[in-house]
Amino acid sequence: MDFSTALREERLVAIIRGRDPEASFRSVITLVEAGIGLVEVSLSGTDALKVIERARAELGDEAWLGAGTVVTEEDARRAAQAGANLIVTPGLGPGCTASLAQGLPVLAGVLTPSEICAAAATQAAALKIFPASVMGGPSYLKALRGPFPDLPFVPVGGVGVAETEAYLKLGAVAVGVGSPLIGDAADGGDLGELRRRAAEFKAVCA
């Protein structure tokens, strides 16, 4: 299954940005065991590349394991070496271009209509609206769907359960969810609570 198909089926990308590498690794594994098939580890987290490398070794080659906050060509190169098979960027730029050149699927960050036009001209698999919440949340997606009715949007930033439901009803192909899903799990918090939140989000995305 390619990434675009997986994204439309899963409808949820979990975003991990942790201060504790061991807890971040365990959070990745817990999410996958809970049935969340698309997991992104942000490079802004502590020892993120090692977390990706460990998770890849544990999960095998088929799992969708992303590197997030890929900004530079070096970020893209190191993420691929660590085993990421999905790249998520905060915006357009060298990290996006280099990831596409490596043949990796990219969830490319955009915010304005001009950025959306630029990203649509690339081979990006989907467009990450970030930060969605500060632009009005679901109402902003609704406005963007007017001129761009067919583009695959993935709102990220301030996405809780209620927002997830609203975005999906408005035509988002998926949502990206960080702290409302992860909580403090990637910093050493309760993995049981992470499983509970994962079940809530999966129910909305079903």
C-alpha positions in Angstrom: 0.0 0.0 0.0 1.4 3.4 -0.9 1.3 6.3 1.5 -1.5 8.2 -0.1 -3.7 5.2 0.2 -2.7 4.5 3.8 -3.3 8.1 4.7 -6.9 8.0 3.3 -7.6 4.7 5.1 -6.0 5.6 8.5 -7.1 9.2 8.5 -4.8 9.9 11.4 -1.1 10.6 11.8 0.3 10.5 15.3 3.0 13.0 16.1 5.6 12.3 18.8 7.9 15.0 20.1 9.4 13.8 23.3 12.1 14.7 25.8 12.8 11.1 26.8 14.1 8.9 24.0 13.1 5.7 25.7 9.6 6.9 26.4 9.3 8.2 22.9 10.3 4.8 21.5 7.8 3.1 23.8 5.1 5.5 22.7 5.7 4.7 19.0 5.4 0.9 19.7 2.3 1.5 21.9 0.6 3.5 19.2 1.3 0.9 16.5 0.1 -1.9 18.9 -3.1 0.2 19.4 -3.8 0.1 15.7 -2.5 3.5 14.6 -0.6 2.8 11.4 1.0 6.2 10.7 3.4 7.5 13.3 5.7 10.6 12.9 8.7 11.2 15.2 9.6 14.9 15.1 13.3 15.6 14.7 12.9 18.4 17.3 12.5 15.7 20.0 15.4 14.4 22.0 17.5 11.8 20.1 14.7 11.5 17.5 16.9 9.8 14.9 17.8 7.1 17.4 14.2 6.7 18.3 13.3 6.2 14.6 16.2 3.8 14.1 15.1 1.7 17.1 11.4 1.7 16.1 12.3 0.7 12.5 14.3 -2.3 13.9 11.3 -3.3 16.1 8.5 -2.7 13.6 10.1 -4.0 10.4 10.2 -2.6 6.9 6.5 -2.4 6.2 5.4 0.0 9.0 4.8 3.6 8.1 7.3 5.5 10.3 7.8 9.1 9.6 10.4 11.8 10.4 8.8 15.2 11.2 10.2 18.7 11.3 12.4 17.9 8.3 13.8 21.3 7.3 17.2 20.9 5.6 18.8 18.5 3.1 20.8 17.1 6.0 17.6 16.4 7.9 16.2 14.5 4.9 19.3 12.5 4.4 19.7 11.5 8.1 16.0 10.7 8.4 16.2 8.3 5.5 19.3 6.7 6.9 17.6 6.2 10.3 14.8 4.3 8.5 12.0 6.8 8.0 9.9 6.0 5.0 7.7 9.1 5.3 8.8 12.7 5.6 6.8 15.5 7.2 7.9 19.1 6.8 6.7 22.3 8.5 6.9 24.1 5.2 8.3 24.0 1.7 12.1 24.3 1.2 15.3 22.2 1.0 14.0 19.4 3.3 11.0 18.9 1.2 12.9 19.0 -2.1 15.6 16.7 -0.9 13.1 14.1 0.5 11.2 14.1 -2.8 14.5 13.6 -4.6 15.1 10.5 -2.5 11.8 9.1 -3.6 10.2 9.4 -0.1 6.5 10.3 0.3 6.2 13.8 1.7 3.5 15.4 3.8 4.5 19.0 3.0 3.7 21.9 5.3 1.6 24.8 3.8 -0.5 27.6 5.2 -1.3 30.2 2.6 -3.0 29.9 -0.8 0.3 30.8 -2.5 2.1 28.0 -0.6 -0.6 25.6 -1.5 -0.2 26.4 -5.2 3.6 25.9 -4.9 3.2 22.6 -3.0 0.6 21.3 -5.5 3.2 21.7 -8.2 5.5 19.3 -6.5 5.1 15.5 -6.0 4.1 15.9 -2.3 1.7 13.2 -1.3 -0.4 15.5 0.8 -0.5 19.0 2.2 -0.1 19.6 5.9 -2.0 22.8 6.9 0.1 24.1 9.8 -0.5 25.6 12.2 -4.2 25.1 11.5 -5.6 26.2 14.8 -4.2 29.7 14.7 -5.8 30.3 11.3 -9.3 29.5 12.6 -9.3 25.7 12.6 -12.0 23.9 10.7 -13.3 27.2 9.3 -10.0 27.8 7.6 -10.1 24.4 6.0 -13.6 25.1 4.8 -12.4 28.4 3.2 -9.4 26.7 1.5 -11.6 23.9 0.1 -13.4 26.5 -2.0 -10.5 27.3 -4.4 -8.8 23.9 -3.7 -11.6 21.3 -3.6 -9.6 18.3 -4.7 -6.3 18.7 -2.8 -5.4 16.3 0.0 -5.3 18.4 3.1 -4.1 17.2 6.5 -4.7 19.8 9.3 -2.1 19.8 12.1 -1.8 21.9 15.2 -4.3 22.1 18.0 -6.3 19.0 16.7 -8.3 17.4 19.4 -11.1 14.8 19.1 -13.8 17.4 18.3 -11.6 19.1 15.8 -10.7 15.8 14.2 -14.4 15.0 13.6 -15.0 18.5 12.2 -12.0 18.4 9.8 -12.8 15.0 8.4 -16.5 16.1 7.8 -15.1 19.1 5.9 -13.1 16.9 3.6 -9.7 16.6 5.1 -8.1 13.3 4.0 -6.6 12.9 7.5 -5.4 14.9 10.5 -2.1 15.1 12.3 -2.4 14.9 16.1 0.4 15.6 18.6 -0.2 16.5 22.3 -4.0 15.9 22.4 -3.1 12.3 21.6 0.4 11.8 23.0 -0.1 13.7 26.2 3.0 13.2 28.4 3.6 9.6 27.2 6.7 10.6 25.2 8.1 12.2 28.3 7.6 9.2 30.5 3.8 9.4 31.1 1.2 6.6 31.4 1.1 4.4 28.3 -2.3 3.1 29.4 -3.7 6.6 29.0 -2.0 6.8 25.6 -3.8 3.6 24.6 -7.1 5.1 25.8 -6.6 8.3 23.9 -5.6 6.3 20.8 -8.9 4.4 21.0 -10.8 7.7 21.1 -9.1 9.1 18.1 -9.4 5.9 16.1 -13.2 5.8 16.8 -13.6 9.2 15.3 -11.4 8.4 12.3 -13.2 5.1 11.6 
